[in-house]
Amino acid sequence: MAGTHMTMGIQDMAGPALAALGQRLTDLTPAMRDVGEYMLRETEERFRKETDPVGRPWQALKPKTLAAKIRKHKSTKILTRDHRLRSSINYEPSRRSVEIGSPLVYAAVHQLGGVAGQNIPARPFLGVNAQNMDEIGRIIADYLLEDR
């Protein structure tokens, strides 16, 4: 190049932005908190719709169980006798992850299926689907790219 010129490297152009990004990458707790809130809403929707993470309906109640539920609780909703399980779902964010679940012992039987006096089919309420992954990616990207 004849005459005069100047050269700008990536450090000159994006140094402060890259430094801020590097700092955010060391502690993703705020983003993980947002992911946890999002997944709480998604899990609540699964209870409302009575579906697993990919949208498949939970196995219907057996006629005998359904009749008892209607008689005792005036409800036909699955996994919502007293809303204890539903309201026990919580999350714990950390610097690199978020844990979502229920502390109730019987939550695992309902999530995975098993035997608890009788055979209980799996009715998954926790999990992540492709749409969730897209939204989680957006949440994390927004956190990393936001101006602070």
Summary of the structure (lengths in Angstrom):
residues: 148
radius of gyration: 23.3
end to end distance: 38.5
largest distance: 91.2
contacts: 340
relative contact order: 0.17
helix: 51%
strand: 9%
